[in-house]
Amino acid sequence: MKRLLFLLGAILVLGVGSAAAQNYIVVDSEKIFRSQPDYNEALKTIDQLGAQEQQRVDQLFAEVESLYNSYMQVRGNLSAASRQRREEEILNREREAQEYQQSVFGNEGSLMKRRVELIQPIQKRVFAAIEAYAASVGADLVIDKSSNPSLLYNSAAVDRTQQVIEALK
């Protein structure tokens, strides 16, 4: 019985000791990214490209709407074959506009590829700085409070966001 109690006590002490030995830090990666001028410039470039492409998409859909409105005005005067040809033309133009929109704004679109091209090197640099800082202070765990909706509280004593920003300078 004494052995069992001693064994349970030893397990409890070792368990508490190892839990207390774990070192963690909290960072706000979004704040770190926003502190980087090249990140902000990349976002501005992407926003400008997106606005330009959105104008082009809006123009394509406006052309489709214009074709449809003009068709509706003369539809009663057209033969069945002419109506079908015009309807197919409108549908084809609409499909082309949708495909263009998808080719630019879709998950595999040109805007997403450009975003990855501009942002990925910055992400690698920031994540490497976070990792290097964590290793230098002996952290076992890094928690990102900007993307963790379940983080309800953290002490300012473990928040190392500013130190990582300084390390990046």
LINBELBEL-V924621 format. One record per residue. N is the residue number from 1. PHI is phi in whole degrees, 0 to 359 (* if undefined). Layout:
N PHI
N PHI
//
This chain:
1 *
2 296
3 299
4 297
5 296
6 297
7 297
8 297
9 297
10 295
11 297
12 296
13 295
14 295
15 296
16 293
17 297
18 288
19 292
20 289
21 283
22 290
23 244
24 223
25 227
26 241
27 227
28 249
29 297
30 296
31 295
32 295
33 300
34 295
35 280
36 264
37 301
38 292
39 292
40 297
41 293
42 297
43 297
44 295
45 298
46 296
47 297
48 295
49 298
50 298
51 295
52 297
53 293
54 295
55 298
56 296
57 297
58 300
59 296
60 298
61 290
62 294
63 296
64 298
65 296
66 295
67 300
68 295
69 296
70 292
71 296
72 297
73 289
74 253
75 304
76 294
77 267
78 264
79 285
80 300
81 294
82 294
83 298
84 297
85 298
86 292
87 297
88 296
89 298
90 297
91 297
92 297
93 295
94 294
95 298
96 298
97 296
98 294
99 295
100 297
101 301
102 294
103 293
104 263
105 260
106 288
107 301
108 254
109 284
110 296
111 291
112 293
113 296
114 294
115 298
116 299
117 300
118 277
119 272
120 303
121 298
122 291
123 301
124 300
125 295
126 293
127 295
128 294
129 294
130 297
131 297
132 296
133 296
134 300
135 294
136 291
137 261
138 75
139 283
140 269
141 212
142 240
143 250
144 263
145 281
146 284
147 242
148 241
149 293
150 266
151 284
152 269
153 203
154 212
155 284
156 298
157 294
158 257
159 279
160 246
161 304
162 296
163 295
164 292
165 300
166 296
167 294
168 282
169 283
//
